[in-house]
Amino acid sequence: MMTREELKAAAIDMLDRAYCPYSHFPVGAALECSDGTVFTGCNIENAVYPVGICAERTAVFKAVSEGHTDFVRIVVAGRSDDYCVPCGSCRQVLQEFAPNIEVICLNKEGQELALPLKALLPYGFDNSFLPHEAE
């Protein structure tokens, strides 16, 4: 298992890998699974804006593609004065796999704001809202 500081450092390290020629807003993420495995991600933009991907979803999709869906915490790092918080799409993706995940948001100074996902997405949509066939 990584320490909290090591996980934060892993997210910060991803800032330099971000591909953000349009927004110039790099974001790095480090996602920790319950077994201690860590997946990192960065935002990757595209000239067709909607097809880019956020750092958080990059990390989640890498983890899921490797068979991991048991997430316990994620660090989201940015270079802004304020804390770098996940966008709505990323919050929903985290809700799908880890509604009780701890989200650690960093600012450019490395200061943190740690919140449960439920504080960021209090009425998250999940499969309980979908129609189910009678059993």
TITORBA-735143 format. One record per residue: residue in three letters; chain; x, y, z of N, C-alpha, C, O, CB in turn. Coordinates in nm, 2 decimals. Glycine has a CB too. Layout:
<lumros>
> residu,chaine,npx,npy,npz,capx,capy,capz,cpx,cpy,cpz,opx,opy,opz,cbpx,cbpy,cbpz
> ALA,A,X,Y,Z,X,Y,Z,X,Y,Z,X,Y,Z,X,Y,Z
...
</lumros>
This chain:
<lumros>
> residu,chaine,npx,npy,npz,capx,capy,capz,cpx,cpy,cpz,opx,opy,opz,cbpx,cbpy,cbpz
> MET,A,0.08,-0.12,0.00,0.00,0.00,0.00,0.09,0.12,0.00,0.19,0.13,0.07,-0.10,0.00,0.12
> MET,A,0.05,0.22,-0.08,0.12,0.35,-0.08,0.07,0.43,0.04,-0.04,0.42,0.08,0.09,0.43,-0.21
> THR,A,0.16,0.51,0.09,0.12,0.61,0.19,0.04,0.72,0.12,0.04,0.73,-0.01,0.24,0.67,0.26
> ARG,A,-0.03,0.80,0.19,-0.11,0.91,0.14,-0.02,1.01,0.06,-0.05,1.05,-0.05,-0.18,0.99,0.25
> GLU,A,0.10,1.03,0.12,0.20,1.12,0.05,0.25,1.06,-0.08,0.27,1.14,-0.18,0.31,1.16,0.14
> GLU,A,0.27,0.93,-0.08,0.32,0.87,-0.21,0.21,0.87,-0.31,0.24,0.89,-0.43,0.36,0.72,-0.18
> LEU,A,0.09,0.85,-0.27,-0.02,0.86,-0.37,-0.04,1.00,-0.42,-0.07,1.02,-0.54,-0.16,0.81,-0.30
> LYS,A,-0.03,1.10,-0.34,-0.03,1.24,-0.38,0.08,1.27,-0.48,0.06,1.33,-0.58,-0.03,1.33,-0.26
> ALA,A,0.20,1.22,-0.45,0.31,1.24,-0.54,0.29,1.17,-0.68,0.33,1.23,-0.78,0.44,1.18,-0.48
> ALA,A,0.23,1.06,-0.68,0.20,0.99,-0.80,0.11,1.07,-0.89,0.12,1.07,-1.01,0.14,0.85,-0.78
> ALA,A,0.01,1.13,-0.83,-0.09,1.21,-0.90,-0.02,1.34,-0.96,-0.04,1.38,-1.07,-0.21,1.25,-0.82
> ILE,A,0.07,1.40,-0.87,0.14,1.52,-0.91,0.23,1.49,-1.03,0.25,1.57,-1.12,0.22,1.58,-0.79
> ASP,A,0.30,1.37,-1.02,0.39,1.33,-1.13,0.32,1.32,-1.27,0.38,1.35,-1.37,0.45,1.20,-1.10
> MET,A,0.19,1.29,-1.27,0.12,1.28,-1.39,0.09,1.41,-1.46,0.05,1.42,-1.57,-0.01,1.20,-1.36
> LEU,A,0.10,1.52,-1.38,0.08,1.65,-1.44,0.16,1.68,-1.56,0.12,1.74,-1.66,0.10,1.76,-1.34
> ASP,A,0.29,1.63,-1.56,0.38,1.65,-1.67,0.35,1.56,-1.79,0.40,1.59,-1.90,0.52,1.63,-1.63
> ARG,A,0.26,1.46,-1.77,0.23,1.38,-1.88,0.10,1.42,-1.95,0.06,1.37,-2.06,0.21,1.23,-1.84
> ALA,A,0.03,1.51,-1.89,-0.10,1.56,-1.95,-0.08,1.62,-2.09,0.02,1.68,-2.11,-0.16,1.66,-1.86
> TYR,A,-0.18,1.59,-2.17,-0.18,1.64,-2.31,-0.29,1.74,-2.31,-0.41,1.71,-2.33,-0.19,1.53,-2.42
> CYS,A,-0.26,1.87,-2.29,-0.36,1.97,-2.28,-0.33,2.10,-2.36,-0.32,2.21,-2.30,-0.38,2.01,-2.13
> PRO,A,-0.31,2.09,-2.49,-0.27,2.21,-2.57,-0.38,2.31,-2.59,-0.35,2.42,-2.63,-0.22,2.16,-2.70
> TYR,A,-0.50,2.27,-2.55,-0.62,2.36,-2.57,-0.65,2.44,-2.44,-0.67,2.56,-2.44,-0.74,2.29,-2.63
> SER,A,-0.67,2.36,-2.34,-0.71,2.43,-2.21,-0.59,2.48,-2.13,-0.60,2.57,-2.05,-0.79,2.33,-2.13
> HIS,A,-0.47,2.41,-2.15,-0.35,2.44,-2.08,-0.38,2.42,-1.93,-0.32,2.49,-1.84,-0.30,2.59,-2.10
> PHE,A,-0.46,2.32,-1.90,-0.50,2.29,-1.76,-0.47,2.14,-1.73,-0.55,2.06,-1.75,-0.65,2.32,-1.73
> PRO,A,-0.34,2.11,-1.70,-0.30,1.97,-1.67,-0.37,1.92,-1.54,-0.38,1.99,-1.44,-0.15,1.96,-1.66
> VAL,A,-0.41,1.79,-1.55,-0.46,1.73,-1.43,-0.40,1.59,-1.43,-0.38,1.52,-1.53,-0.62,1.71,-1.44
> GLY,A,-0.36,1.55,-1.31,-0.31,1.42,-1.28,-0.39,1.34,-1.18,-0.45,1.41,-1.09,-0.16,1.42,-1.24
> ALA,A,-0.40,1.21,-1.19,-0.47,1.13,-1.09,-0.40,1.01,-1.06,-0.32,0.95,-1.14,-0.61,1.10,-1.15
> ALA,A,-0.42,0.96,-0.93,-0.37,0.83,-0.89,-0.48,0.77,-0.81,-0.53,0.82,-0.71,-0.24,0.85,-0.80
> LEU,A,-0.52,0.65,-0.86,-0.63,0.57,-0.81,-0.58,0.45,-0.73,-0.51,0.37,-0.79,-0.73,0.53,-0.92
> GLU,A,-0.62,0.43,-0.61,-0.57,0.32,-0.53,-0.68,0.22,-0.51,-0.80,0.25,-0.48,-0.52,0.36,-0.39
> CYS,A,-0.65,0.09,-0.54,-0.74,-0.02,-0.52,-0.73,-0.08,-0.38,-0.63,-0.05,-0.31,-0.72,-0.13,-0.63
> SER,A,-0.82,-0.16,-0.34,-0.82,-0.21,-0.20,-0.70,-0.31,-0.18,-0.66,-0.33,-0.07,-0.95,-0.29,-0.18
> ASP,A,-0.65,-0.37,-0.29,-0.53,-0.45,-0.27,-0.40,-0.38,-0.28,-0.29,-0.44,-0.28,-0.54,-0.56,-0.38
> GLY,A,-0.41,-0.24,-0.29,-0.29,-0.16,-0.30,-0.24,-0.13,-0.43,-0.15,-0.05,-0.45,-0.18,-0.23,-0.22
> THR,A,-0.29,-0.19,-0.54,-0.26,-0.16,-0.67,-0.30,-0.01,-0.70,-0.40,0.03,-0.66,-0.33,-0.25,-0.78
> VAL,A,-0.21,0.06,-0.77,-0.24,0.20,-0.81,-0.23,0.22,-0.96,-0.14,0.17,-1.03,-0.13,0.29,-0.74
> PHE,A,-0.33,0.29,-1.01,-0.34,0.32,-1.15,-0.34,0.48,-1.16,-0.41,0.54,-1.09,-0.47,0.26,-1.22
> THR,A,-0.25,0.53,-1.25,-0.24,0.67,-1.27,-0.31,0.71,-1.40,-0.33,0.63,-1.49,-0.10,0.71,-1.27
> GLY,A,-0.33,0.84,-1.41,-0.39,0.89,-1.53,-0.36,1.04,-1.54,-0.33,1.11,-1.45,-0.54,0.87,-1.54
> CYS,A,-0.38,1.09,-1.66,-0.37,1.24,-1.69,-0.48,1.27,-1.79,-0.53,1.18,-1.86,-0.23,1.28,-1.74
> ASN,A,-0.51,1.40,-1.80,-0.61,1.44,-1.90,-0.54,1.44,-2.04,-0.42,1.47,-2.05,-0.67,1.58,-1.87
> ILE,A,-0.62,1.40,-2.14,-0.57,1.39,-2.27,-0.68,1.46,-2.36,-0.79,1.41,-2.38,-0.55,1.24,-2.32
> GLU,A,-0.64,1.58,-2.42,-0.74,1.66,-2.49,-0.73,1.62,-2.64,-0.64,1.55,-2.69,-0.71,1.81,-2.47
> ASN,A,-0.82,1.67,-2.72,-0.83,1.65,-2.86,-0.89,1.78,-2.92,-0.96,1.85,-2.85,-0.92,1.53,-2.89
> ALA,A,-0.86,1.80,-3.05,-0.91,1.92,-3.11,-1.06,1.92,-3.12,-1.13,2.02,-3.12,-0.85,1.93,-3.26
> VAL,A,-1.12,1.80,-3.12,-1.26,1.78,-3.11,-1.29,1.76,-2.96,-1.28,1.65,-2.91,-1.32,1.66,-3.19
> TYR,A,-1.32,1.87,-2.89,-1.32,1.87,-2.74,-1.39,1.76,-2.67,-1.34,1.70,-2.58,-1.38,2.00,-2.70
> PRO,A,-1.51,1.72,-2.72,-1.58,1.61,-2.64,-1.51,1.48,-2.64,-1.55,1.39,-2.56,-1.72,1.60,-2.70
> VAL,A,-1.42,1.45,-2.73,-1.35,1.32,-2.73,-1.23,1.31,-2.64,-1.17,1.21,-2.64,-1.32,1.28,-2.87
> GLY,A,-1.19,1.42,-2.58,-1.09,1.41,-2.48,-1.13,1.34,-2.36,-1.25,1.30,-2.34,-1.04,1.56,-2.44
> ILE,A,-1.04,1.31,-2.26,-1.07,1.24,-2.14,-1.00,1.30,-2.02,-0.89,1.35,-2.03,-1.04,1.09,-2.16
> CYS,A,-1.07,1.30,-1.91,-1.01,1.35,-1.79,-0.91,1.25,-1.72,-0.91,1.13,-1.76,-1.12,1.38,-1.69
> ALA,A,-0.83,1.30,-1.64,-0.73,1.22,-1.57,-0.79,1.11,-1.48,-0.75,1.00,-1.48,-0.64,1.31,-1.48
> GLU,A,-0.90,1.14,-1.42,-0.97,1.05,-1.33,-1.02,0.93,-1.41,-1.01,0.82,-1.37,-1.08,1.12,-1.25
> ARG,A,-1.09,0.96,-1.52,-1.15,0.85,-1.60,-1.04,0.77,-1.67,-1.05,0.65,-1.69,-1.24,0.91,-1.70
> THR,A,-0.93,0.84,-1.70,-0.81,0.76,-1.76,-0.77,0.65,-1.66,-0.75,0.54,-1.69,-0.70,0.85,-1.79
> ALA,A,-0.75,0.70,-1.53,-0.71,0.60,-1.43,-0.81,0.49,-1.40,-0.77,0.38,-1.39,-0.68,0.68,-1.30
> VAL,A,-0.94,0.53,-1.39,-1.04,0.43,-1.37,-1.05,0.33,-1.49,-1.06,0.21,-1.46,-1.18,0.50,-1.35
> PHE,A,-1.05,0.38,-1.61,-1.06,0.29,-1.72,-0.94,0.20,-1.74,-0.95,0.08,-1.78,-1.08,0.37,-1.85
> LYS,A,-0.82,0.25,-1.70,-0.70,0.16,-1.70,-0.72,0.05,-1.60,-0.69,-0.06,-1.63,-0.57,0.24,-1.67
> ALA,A,-0.77,0.09,-1.48,-0.79,-0.01,-1.37,-0.89,-0.12,-1.41,-0.87,-0.24,-1.40,-0.83,0.06,-1.24
> VAL,A,-1.00,-0.07,-1.46,-1.11,-0.16,-1.50,-1.06,-0.26,-1.61,-1.09,-0.38,-1.61,-1.24,-0.09,-1.55
> SER,A,-0.99,-0.20,-1.71,-0.94,-0.29,-1.82,-0.84,-0.39,-1.77,-0.82,-0.49,-1.84,-0.88,-0.20,-1.92
> GLU,A,-0.78,-0.37,-1.65,-0.69,-0.47,-1.59,-0.76,-0.55,-1.49,-0.69,-0.63,-1.42,-0.57,-0.40,-1.53
> GLY,A,-0.89,-0.54,-1.48,-0.97,-0.63,-1.39,-0.99,-0.58,-1.25,-1.03,-0.65,-1.16,-0.90,-0.76,-1.38
> HIS,A,-0.96,-0.45,-1.22,-0.98,-0.39,-1.09,-1.10,-0.30,-1.09,-1.12,-0.22,-1.17,-0.85,-0.31,-1.05
> THR,A,-1.18,-0.32,-0.99,-1.30,-0.24,-0.97,-1.33,-0.20,-0.82,-1.43,-0.15,-0.78,-1.43,-0.30,-1.03
> ASP,A,-1.23,-0.23,-0.74,-1.24,-0.21,-0.59,-1.16,-0.10,-0.55,-1.05,-0.11,-0.49,-1.19,-0.34,-0.52
> PHE,A,-1.21,0.02,-0.57,-1.13,0.15,-0.55,-1.16,0.20,-0.41,-1.27,0.20,-0.36,-1.16,0.25,-0.65
> VAL,A,-1.05,0.25,-0.34,-1.07,0.30,-0.21,-1.04,0.45,-0.20,-1.10,0.52,-0.12,-0.98,0.23,-0.11
> ARG,A,-0.95,0.50,-0.28,-0.92,0.65,-0.28,-0.86,0.69,-0.41,-0.79,0.61,-0.48,-0.83,0.69,-0.16
> ILE,A,-0.88,0.82,-0.44,-0.82,0.87,-0.56,-0.77,1.01,-0.53,-0.84,1.09,-0.45,-0.93,0.88,-0.68
> VAL,A,-0.66,1.05,-0.58,-0.60,1.18,-0.57,-0.61,1.25,-0.70,-0.58,1.19,-0.81,-0.45,1.18,-0.52
> VAL,A,-0.66,1.37,-0.70,-0.67,1.45,-0.82,-0.59,1.58,-0.80,-0.61,1.66,-0.71,-0.82,1.49,-0.86
> ALA,A,-0.49,1.59,-0.89,-0.39,1.71,-0.87,-0.40,1.80,-0.99,-0.42,1.76,-1.11,-0.25,1.65,-0.86
> GLY,A,-0.39,1.93,-0.96,-0.39,2.03,-1.06,-0.29,2.14,-1.03,-0.22,2.13,-0.92,-0.53,2.09,-1.08
> ARG,A,-0.28,2.24,-1.11,-0.18,2.35,-1.09,-0.26,2.48,-1.07,-0.21,2.59,-1.09,-0.09,2.36,-1.21
> SER,A,-0.38,2.47,-1.02,-0.46,2.59,-0.99,-0.45,2.63,-0.85,-0.41,2.56,-0.76,-0.61,2.56,-1.03
> ASP,A,-0.49,2.75,-0.82,-0.49,2.81,-0.68,-0.59,2.73,-0.60,-0.56,2.70,-0.48,-0.53,2.95,-0.68
> ASP,A,-0.71,2.70,-0.65,-0.81,2.62,-0.58,-0.79,2.47,-0.60,-0.70,2.43,-0.68,-0.95,2.66,-0.63
> TYR,A,-0.86,2.39,-0.52,-0.85,2.25,-0.53,-0.90,2.20,-0.66,-1.00,2.25,-0.71,-0.93,2.18,-0.41
> CYS,A,-0.84,2.10,-0.71,-0.88,2.04,-0.84,-0.98,1.93,-0.81,-0.94,1.82,-0.77,-0.75,1.99,-0.92
> VAL,A,-1.10,1.95,-0.84,-1.21,1.86,-0.81,-1.25,1.79,-0.94,-1.24,1.85,-1.05,-1.33,1.92,-0.74
> PRO,A,-1.30,1.66,-0.93,-1.35,1.59,-1.04,-1.47,1.66,-1.11,-1.56,1.72,-1.04,-1.38,1.45,-1.01
> CYS,A,-1.48,1.66,-1.24,-1.60,1.71,-1.31,-1.72,1.61,-1.28,-1.70,1.51,-1.22,-1.57,1.72,-1.46
> GLY,A,-1.83,1.65,-1.33,-1.95,1.57,-1.31,-1.94,1.43,-1.38,-1.99,1.33,-1.32,-2.07,1.64,-1.37
> SER,A,-1.88,1.42,-1.50,-1.87,1.29,-1.56,-1.78,1.20,-1.48,-1.81,1.08,-1.47,-1.81,1.31,-1.70
> CYS,A,-1.67,1.25,-1.43,-1.58,1.17,-1.35,-1.65,1.13,-1.22,-1.63,1.02,-1.17,-1.45,1.25,-1.32
> ARG,A,-1.72,1.22,-1.16,-1.79,1.18,-1.04,-1.89,1.07,-1.06,-1.90,0.97,-0.98,-1.87,1.30,-0.98
> GLN,A,-1.96,1.07,-1.18,-2.05,0.96,-1.21,-1.98,0.83,-1.24,-2.02,0.73,-1.20,-2.13,1.00,-1.33
> VAL,A,-1.86,0.84,-1.30,-1.79,0.71,-1.33,-1.74,0.66,-1.20,-1.74,0.53,-1.18,-1.66,0.74,-1.42
> LEU,A,-1.69,0.74,-1.10,-1.65,0.69,-0.97,-1.77,0.63,-0.90,-1.75,0.53,-0.83,-1.59,0.80,-0.89
> GLN,A,-1.89,0.69,-0.91,-2.01,0.64,-0.85,-2.04,0.50,-0.90,-2.08,0.41,-0.82,-2.13,0.73,-0.88
> GLU,A,-2.02,0.47,-1.02,-2.04,0.34,-1.08,-1.96,0.23,-1.01,-2.02,0.12,-0.99,-2.01,0.34,-1.23
> PHE,A,-1.84,0.26,-0.98,-1.75,0.15,-0.92,-1.73,0.17,-0.77,-1.70,0.07,-0.71,-1.62,0.16,-1.00
> ALA,A,-1.73,0.29,-0.72,-1.69,0.31,-0.58,-1.76,0.42,-0.51,-1.71,0.53,-0.49,-1.53,0.34,-0.58
> PRO,A,-1.89,0.40,-0.48,-1.97,0.51,-0.43,-1.92,0.56,-0.29,-1.95,0.67,-0.24,-2.11,0.47,-0.41
> ASN,A,-1.83,0.48,-0.23,-1.78,0.52,-0.10,-1.63,0.56,-0.10,-1.56,0.57,0.00,-1.79,0.41,0.00
> ILE,A,-1.58,0.59,-0.22,-1.44,0.62,-0.24,-1.41,0.76,-0.17,-1.49,0.85,-0.17,-1.40,0.63,-0.39
> GLU,A,-1.28,0.77,-0.12,-1.23,0.90,-0.07,-1.17,0.97,-0.19,-1.09,0.92,-0.26,-1.13,0.88,0.05
> VAL,A,-1.21,1.10,-0.21,-1.15,1.18,-0.31,-1.07,1.29,-0.25,-1.11,1.37,-0.17,-1.27,1.25,-0.40
> ILE,A,-0.94,1.29,-0.29,-0.84,1.38,-0.23,-0.80,1.48,-0.34,-0.74,1.44,-0.44,-0.71,1.31,-0.18
> CYS,A,-0.84,1.60,-0.33,-0.82,1.71,-0.43,-0.71,1.80,-0.38,-0.70,1.84,-0.27,-0.95,1.79,-0.45
> LEU,A,-0.61,1.82,-0.48,-0.50,1.90,-0.45,-0.50,2.03,-0.52,-0.55,2.04,-0.63,-0.37,1.82,-0.48
> ASN,A,-0.44,2.13,-0.46,-0.41,2.26,-0.54,-0.27,2.26,-0.58,-0.19,2.17,-0.56,-0.45,2.38,-0.45
> LYS,A,-0.22,2.37,-0.64,-0.09,2.38,-0.69,0.02,2.38,-0.58,0.13,2.34,-0.61,-0.07,2.51,-0.77
> GLU,A,-0.02,2.40,-0.46,0.07,2.40,-0.34,0.08,2.26,-0.28,0.16,2.24,-0.19,0.03,2.50,-0.24
> GLY,A,0.00,2.17,-0.33,-0.01,2.03,-0.27,-0.10,2.02,-0.15,-0.10,1.92,-0.09,0.13,1.99,-0.24
> GLN,A,-0.16,2.13,-0.12,-0.26,2.13,-0.01,-0.38,2.04,-0.05,-0.41,2.04,-0.17,-0.30,2.27,0.04
> GLU,A,-0.44,1.98,0.04,-0.55,1.88,0.01,-0.68,1.92,0.07,-0.69,1.98,0.18,-0.51,1.75,0.05
> LEU,A,-0.78,1.88,0.00,-0.92,1.88,0.04,-0.97,1.73,0.02,-0.98,1.69,-0.09,-1.01,1.99,-0.03
> ALA,A,-1.00,1.66,0.13,-1.04,1.52,0.12,-1.19,1.51,0.15,-1.23,1.56,0.26,-0.96,1.43,0.21
> LEU,A,-1.26,1.45,0.06,-1.40,1.43,0.08,-1.45,1.29,0.04,-1.39,1.23,-0.05,-1.48,1.54,0.00
> PRO,A,-1.56,1.24,0.10,-1.61,1.12,0.04,-1.69,1.16,-0.09,-1.73,1.27,-0.10,-1.71,1.05,0.14
> LEU,A,-1.69,1.07,-0.18,-1.76,1.10,-0.31,-1.90,1.14,-0.29,-1.95,1.23,-0.36,-1.76,0.97,-0.40
> LYS,A,-1.97,1.09,-0.19,-2.11,1.13,-0.16,-2.12,1.28,-0.13,-2.23,1.34,-0.15,-2.16,1.05,-0.04
> ALA,A,-2.01,1.35,-0.08,-2.02,1.49,-0.06,-2.01,1.57,-0.20,-2.06,1.68,-0.21,-1.90,1.54,0.03
> LEU,A,-1.94,1.51,-0.30,-1.93,1.57,-0.43,-2.05,1.53,-0.52,-2.08,1.60,-0.61,-1.80,1.52,-0.49
> LEU,A,-2.11,1.42,-0.49,-2.22,1.37,-0.57,-2.33,1.31,-0.48,-2.35,1.19,-0.47,-2.18,1.26,-0.68
> PRO,A,-2.40,1.40,-0.41,-2.49,1.35,-0.30,-2.61,1.26,-0.35,-2.65,1.18,-0.27,-2.55,1.47,-0.23
> TYR,A,-2.65,1.28,-0.47,-2.76,1.20,-0.52,-2.72,1.13,-0.64,-2.79,1.14,-0.75,-2.89,1.29,-0.54
> GLY,A,-2.61,1.05,-0.63,-2.56,0.98,-0.75,-2.65,0.88,-0.81,-2.73,0.81,-0.74,-2.43,0.92,-0.71
> PHE,A,-2.65,0.87,-0.94,-2.73,0.78,-1.01,-2.66,0.64,-1.02,-2.54,0.64,-1.05,-2.75,0.83,-1.16
> ASP,A,-2.73,0.54,-0.99,-2.67,0.40,-0.99,-2.78,0.31,-1.05,-2.89,0.35,-1.09,-2.63,0.35,-0.85
> ASN,A,-2.74,0.18,-1.06,-2.83,0.09,-1.13,-2.96,0.06,-1.06,-3.05,0.00,-1.11,-2.76,-0.04,-1.15
> SER,A,-2.98,0.11,-0.94,-3.10,0.09,-0.87,-3.22,0.18,-0.93,-3.33,0.15,-0.91,-3.09,0.13,-0.72
> PHE,A,-3.18,0.28,-1.01,-3.27,0.36,-1.08,-3.32,0.30,-1.21,-3.42,0.34,-1.27,-3.21,0.50,-1.11
> LEU,A,-3.25,0.20,-1.26,-3.28,0.13,-1.39,-3.39,0.03,-1.37,-3.40,-0.04,-1.27,-3.16,0.07,-1.45
> PRO,A,-3.48,0.01,-1.47,-3.58,-0.09,-1.46,-3.51,-0.23,-1.47,-3.42,-0.25,-1.54,-3.68,-0.08,-1.58
> HIS,A,-3.57,-0.32,-1.38,-3.52,-0.45,-1.38,-3.63,-0.55,-1.41,-3.75,-0.52,-1.38,-3.46,-0.49,-1.23
> GLU,A,-3.60,-0.65,-1.48,-3.70,-0.75,-1.52,-3.75,-0.82,-1.39,-3.67,-0.84,-1.30,-3.65,-0.86,-1.62
> ALA,A,-3.87,-0.86,-1.39,-3.92,-0.94,-1.27,-3.85,-1.07,-1.26,-3.82,-1.14,-1.36,-4.08,-0.96,-1.29
> GLU,A,-3.82,-1.11,-1.14,-3.74,-1.23,-1.13,-3.83,-1.35,-1.09,-3.79,-1.46,-1.07,-3.63,-1.22,-1.02
</lumros>
